[in-house]
Amino acid sequence: MFPEEDDPDGLHDFGAVEVAGRRVWWKIDLYADETLAWGSERPDDPARTVGVLTILFPEDW
């Protein structure tokens, strides 16, 4: 569930879960190509987009 106040752009690209009693954050970034230099102009087109999932503990941020 993505409450509007937590996801004002409606991207659903960030979240948090609890795993074994520890908080875990996840973030999805969508890039134009494998260089990961630029954001994708067509994130809805998997042929023109590379997705990267980052998982981390909040205390490592």
VENSULLIN-V138337 format. One record per residue. RES is the residue in three letters. SS is DSSP state (a for helix, b for strand, c for the rest). PHI is phi as a letter, one per 30 degrees, with the letter a starting at -180 (* if undefined). D_LAST is the distance of its C-alpha to the last C-alpha in Angstrom with 2 decimals. Layout:
RES	SS	PHI	D_LAST
RES	SS	PHI	D_LAST
This chain:
MET	c	*	23.20
PHE	c	c	21.55
PRO	c	d	22.81
GLU	a	e	23.77
GLU	a	d	21.90
ASP	a	c	18.56
ASP	c	b	19.65
PRO	c	d	22.02
ASP	c	d	22.46
GLY	c	i	23.22
LEU	c	d	21.13
HIS	c	h	19.76
ASP	c	c	16.88
PHE	b	b	13.98
GLY	b	a	14.24
ALA	b	b	13.33
VAL	b	b	15.57
GLU	b	c	16.33
VAL	b	b	17.34
ALA	c	h	19.35
GLY	c	i	18.19
ARG	b	c	14.42
ARG	b	d	12.28
VAL	b	b	11.02
TRP	b	c	9.71
TRP	b	b	11.64
LYS	b	b	12.26
ILE	b	c	15.53
ASP	b	c	16.36
LEU	b	c	20.08
TYR	b	c	21.52
ALA	c	d	25.14
ASP	c	a	25.59
GLU	c	d	24.36
THR	c	d	23.40
LEU	c	h	20.34
ALA	c	d	21.26
TRP	c	b	22.23
GLY	b	d	21.59
SER	c	d	24.44
GLU	c	d	27.31
ARG	c	b	28.54
PRO	c	d	25.70
ASP	c	d	28.54
ASP	c	c	30.25
PRO	a	d	28.88
ALA	a	d	31.26
ARG	a	c	29.54
THR	c	b	25.88
VAL	b	c	23.33
GLY	b	c	20.55
VAL	b	b	17.22
LEU	b	c	15.30
THR	b	c	11.64
ILE	b	b	10.73
LEU	b	a	7.61
PHE	c	d	7.09
PRO	a	e	5.34
GLU	a	d	5.46
ASP	a	d	3.79
TRP	c	d	0.00
